[in-house]
Every structure is written in C-alpha cells, then in structure tokens.
C-alpha cells in the first residue's frame, strides 16, 4: 500500500475503533451475545490491521489514541461484570472504620440498621456475593477506600474514581512496556497489541478489574531487575501478590534464577512488601474469613474451564455427581508440581528467559483452573508481548466465546462455544510449544 492511502486509512480505522468501543461499553447488553461477539471481533480485527499497517507509527499517536478511547468510557456503567458493587461496598465499610473481612454484607445490614443508608442498600441489591466475606486483599481495599472517600455516596462517582485510578495504572503499564521493549530490543509497535486490545480496554477500564495493576507491578519488578535494583524487584513482586494473590505462584522461578536466588536484598524487599500488604489481615483474625472466602471460591464456582470440565464429566460418569470438591485440590496439586518442574527444568539464565517462564507458568495454571474469567489473562498477556509466544494474544480474542453464558437466563455455558475457544487456544499452544519439536515444551 502506498504511503498516502495508508495515512488516510490509519486515522479512519482509529475512528471506527473509538466508535466501536463506545458502542460496546454504553449500548450493548452482555445478554446480546451475537452483537457483543460481532463488535468485539471487529475491534480485535481493527487492532490487528493497525498493527500490521503501522510499521512506522510513532508511539505517541498510539498512546493518545488508546487514552482517548479509555477516557470516552469514563461514564459507562460496567456491563460485562457486576463486581463493582462489592468494590464500592468494601470501600464504604473501610471509610466507616468497619472491617470488611469480619461480616458479610447481609450480616452487616441485619446487625446495623441504624448505620445503613439508601446507597448501601442499593449496592447490596446489585451485589453478586452478599453472603460471602470479602475476598479482596488489603491493597484492593485501600483503592476501594479512595473511591468511597471521593464518591460521596454516589455509585456513578465511585465508578468514575475507580476508573480514573485504573487508567492511571494503565498509563504506567504503557510506559513500562515502552521502556522494556527498548531494553529487549523489541519493536514498540507491539504496544498496539496491548494498548488497543479490546479485552484489555473493556475489562480494565470498562469493567473495573485490577489485573492491569497486577501487570503494572510485575512490569515494575522486571524493570527494576533490568536496572539491577534487586530490592525493588522483590518489593514490586510482593506488592503484585498484595494486589492479586496469583503472582505468588512465581516464587519457584526466583529460586531457579540465580540473580534473585542469591540476593538477600530481593528476599528482604519481597518480604517487607508482602508483610505490608497482608499484615492488616492479622487485625481481629481477619485472615480466617479471608481464607474461608478463598476456599469457597476455589471449591464452589465454575466458569470457562477446559481440562477441569473434561475431568468433571469423567467424575459424573464414574460417581454420578459433581466432583469439584475432590477435583479442585488434585488439580491444585498438579499445578504446583508443574510449576516446580518447569522452574527447575527451564532454569532461566537471563531476564528474557525468566519472563518466558512466567508466561508458561501462567498458561499452565489457567488451563487447569475451574474458573477462568477473561480478565485473568491480562497479566500473562502483557508479559507474553516480550516473547515470541502467541497463545495469550489468540486467547484474548477466543475468550469472548465465554460470554455466551450471559445470553442464557440461567448462565449456562454452551459446550460448542467452549470447544471453539479452547480449540483456538490449543492450536496456538501447539504452534508456540510443540511445532518445531515434540520436546520443545520440556527443553531448556
């Protein structure tokens, strides 16, 4: 394509993407799967077209375009997820000097009728887990408090503040990616794949999930390691655990990576960050209810699983009932063994190999889980952009099939759509890890 038509085509695609995101965030209900799927597919395709056309597009234009799209969603009410009422509820509890880990929302309303108000009652009605203790770590609670403090008992105000905080985190992700792409001598054009990715924009800015902040902290850890600031490397990794527990599974990789294994500064930094993040759970034995909620979550809920669903069907055939209570700990054990094995087998020798190992561990973990919400992919997807692996990029598209469940009044998942999603992922995994050699997954 000649230079002049390309100059016209790129702004046109950007404009269409902005319109598509606005339409998806404000006007398409999640129950309308086919319209959601069509719009999402258009946005994903538009992102890829821009990526392949924009071989010399300056990163400043990419940044401004993605930021304007995010800002256009500031006033949207989250449509793909109903987690935000719990965020705002927990923030109100902290603002009122209440401990969100000691009472469920239902219990609190019953025991504190004089302290209740219309705002809290509205949040309670919107909540998807009013009979559970909070499952969100203390660092999350700090963000919820900031939103509650500025919202002044207004749902839209709380959503707006949460969204602003998450956009600020996304800006941090953008510039850390830019710095690290330069460090790893990767094309800055890869920024398009993250900054304009519909899953990233809709699930972080649109639906207020915190995986973008997890990625921010993991990237900060990588950046500190690239600058040999080892104490900060451990500190940022510890804070990422405080934001979402999942990065804890990366601990074996730090034992297999010589620079961190032998560094006292790394282990001191990570220990201080973890204590600062979770020490609050020692107040009034909050950790008891926190762990109880985690156990309930892991042993009761099922969504968008792959291998777990196959094994569950075997359980139905053999025992005649849902074996989630027996299957979940087994898969957790398999996951732990797999993480230890890959960390020992790969033994990364440099920072690039360490990130590549993280991506593999995230992938192994997610394909064995009984619950795989789409936003869970975002930290691993961001990290995968430093590698030659395409599985998470493909999955950020294929995961839209999981939203078919919301088009069913009973939220039933259709096996056909699960098959489509995980077939695409399986092909991508084969391409990434098995195409050149059947032993490539196990090789150093």
Residue pairs with C-beta under 8 A, 6 or more apart in sequence:
1 9
1 53
6 53
9 53
10 50
10 53
10 54
10 57
13 46
13 49
13 50
13 53
14 50
14 65
16 42
16 46
17 43
17 46
17 47
17 50
17 65
17 69
17 196
18 65
18 68
18 69
18 72
20 39
20 42
20 43
20 46
21 43
21 69
21 72
21 73
21 198
21 201
21 202
22 72
22 73
23 39
24 36
24 39
24 40
24 43
24 198
24 202
24 206
25 73
25 76
25 79
25 202
25 206
26 76
28 35
28 36
28 39
28 79
29 79
30 36
30 79
30 80
30 403
30 406
30 407
31 406
31 407
32 407
33 403
33 404
33 406
33 407
36 400
36 403
37 400
37 401
37 403
37 404
40 198
40 202
40 400
41 397
41 400
43 198
44 197
44 198
44 396
44 397
46 196
47 192
47 193
47 196
47 197
47 198
50 57
50 192
50 196
51 189
51 190
51 192
51 193
54 62
54 189
54 192
55 189
57 189
57 192
59 178
59 188
59 191
62 191
62 192
62 195
62 196
63 174
63 191
63 195
65 195
65 196
66 174
66 195
66 196
66 201
67 167
67 171
69 196
69 201
70 167
70 170
70 201
70 205
71 167
73 163
73 201
73 205
73 206
74 160
74 163
74 164
75 156
75 160
76 206
77 156
77 159
78 84
78 159
78 206
78 207
78 208
79 206
79 207
80 202
80 203
80 206
80 207
80 403
80 406
81 203
81 207
81 208
81 209
81 375
82 126
82 127
82 128
83 128
83 207
83 208
83 209
84 158
84 159
84 162
84 207
84 208
85 123
85 124
85 126
85 127
85 128
85 155
86 105
86 123
86 127
86 128
86 129
86 134
86 136
87 136
87 140
87 144
87 147
87 158
87 162
87 208
88 123
88 144
88 147
88 148
88 151
88 155
88 158
88 159
88 162
89 100
89 105
89 120
89 123
89 124
89 127
90 100
90 134
90 136
90 140
90 141
90 144
91 141
91 143
91 144
91 145
91 146
91 147
91 148
91 149
91 151
91 158
92 119
92 120
92 123
92 148
93 99
93 100
93 108
94 100
94 141
94 142
94 144
94 145
94 148
95 145
95 148
95 149
96 115
98 108
99 283
99 284
99 286
100 133
100 134
100 136
100 141
101 133
101 134
101 281
101 284
101 286
101 287
101 289
101 290
102 133
102 284
102 286
102 289
103 111
103 133
104 130
104 131
104 132
104 133
105 123
105 124
105 127
105 130
105 131
106 124
106 130
106 131
109 116
109 120
109 121
109 124
117 153
119 153
119 154
119 155
122 155
123 155
124 130
129 135
132 293
132 296
133 289
133 290
133 292
133 293
134 141
134 289
134 290
134 293
135 290
135 293
135 294
135 297
136 144
137 242
137 243
137 244
137 245
137 277
137 278
137 290
138 242
138 277
138 278
138 279
138 280
138 281
139 239
139 242
139 243
139 277
140 210
140 243
141 280
143 162
143 165
143 210
144 162
146 161
146 165
147 158
147 161
147 162
147 165
148 158
150 157
150 158
150 161
151 157
151 158
151 160
151 161
159 208
162 208
163 205
163 208
166 204
166 205
166 208
166 210
166 212
166 213
167 205
169 204
169 212
169 213
169 216
170 200
170 204
170 205
170 212
170 216
172 216
172 220
173 194
173 212
173 215
173 216
173 219
173 382
174 191
174 194
174 195
176 216
176 219
176 220
176 223
177 190
177 191
177 194
177 219
177 382
177 385
178 188
178 191
179 223
180 186
180 219
180 222
180 223
180 226
180 386
181 187
181 188
181 190
181 191
181 385
181 386
182 188
183 223
183 226
184 352
184 386
186 385
186 386
190 385
193 385
193 393
194 200
194 381
194 382
194 385
197 381
197 396
198 396
199 374
199 375
199 377
199 378
199 381
199 396
199 397
199 399
199 400
200 212
200 378
200 381
200 396
203 209
203 211
203 374
203 375
203 378
204 211
204 212
204 375
204 378
207 375
209 375
209 378
210 243
210 244
211 244
211 375
211 376
211 378
211 379
212 378
213 243
214 240
214 243
214 244
214 246
214 247
214 378
214 379
215 378
215 379
215 382
215 383
217 236
217 237
217 239
217 240
217 243
217 247
218 236
218 237
218 240
218 247
218 358
218 379
218 382
218 383
219 382
219 383
220 232
220 236
221 232
221 233
221 234
221 235
221 236
221 237
221 240
222 233
222 351
222 355
224 230
224 232
224 233
224 235
224 236
225 233
225 259
225 260
225 351
225 354
226 351
230 259
230 260
230 263
230 265
230 266
230 269
231 265
231 266
231 268
231 269
232 269
233 260
233 266
233 269
234 260
234 263
234 265
234 266
234 267
234 268
234 269
234 270
234 271
234 273
235 269
235 270
235 272
235 273
236 273
237 247
237 250
237 254
237 270
237 273
238 269
238 270
238 271
238 272
238 273
238 274
238 276
238 277
239 273
239 277
240 247
241 247
241 248
241 273
241 274
241 277
242 273
242 274
242 276
242 277
242 278
243 277
245 294
246 365
246 376
246 379
247 379
249 335
249 339
249 361
249 365
250 358
250 361
252 339
252 340
252 343
252 344
253 343
253 348
253 354
253 357
253 358
253 361
254 260
254 261
254 266
255 261
255 343
256 343
256 344
256 346
256 347
256 348
256 357
257 347
257 348
257 354
258 349
260 266
278 287
280 286
281 287
281 290
297 371
298 328
298 332
298 370
298 371
299 324
299 325
299 328
300 324
301 370
301 371
302 308
302 309
302 312
302 324
302 370
302 371
303 370
303 371
303 372
303 373
303 402
303 405
303 413
304 371
304 372
304 373
304 374
304 399
304 402
304 405
304 413
304 418
304 421
305 312
305 369
305 370
305 371
305 372
306 367
306 372
306 418
306 422
306 425
307 331
307 367
307 368
308 327
308 331
308 368
308 369
308 370
309 418
311 323
311 327
311 331
312 322
312 323
312 324
312 327
315 321
315 322
315 323
315 326
315 327
316 322
316 323
324 370
327 370
328 370
331 368
331 369
331 370
334 368
335 364
335 365
335 368
338 364
338 368
339 361
339 364
339 365
342 357
342 360
342 361
342 364
343 357
343 361
345 442
345 444
346 353
346 356
346 357
346 360
346 444
347 444
348 354
348 356
348 357
352 386
352 387
355 383
355 386
355 387
356 386
356 387
356 389
358 380
358 383
359 380
359 383
359 384
359 387
359 389
359 392
360 433
360 441
362 379
362 380
362 383
362 392
363 380
363 391
363 392
363 429
366 372
366 376
366 377
366 380
367 425
372 399
372 402
374 399
374 400
374 402
374 403
377 392
377 395
377 396
377 399
380 392
381 392
381 393
381 395
381 396
384 390
384 391
384 392
384 393
385 393
388 432
389 432
389 433
390 428
390 431
390 432
391 425
391 428
391 429
391 431
391 432
393 428
394 424
394 425
394 427
394 428
395 424
395 425
395 428
397 424
398 420
398 421
398 422
398 424
398 425
399 421
401 417
401 418
401 420
401 421
402 413
402 417
402 418
402 421
404 413
404 414
404 417
405 411
405 412
405 413
405 414
408 414
433 440
433 441
434 440
434 441
437 443
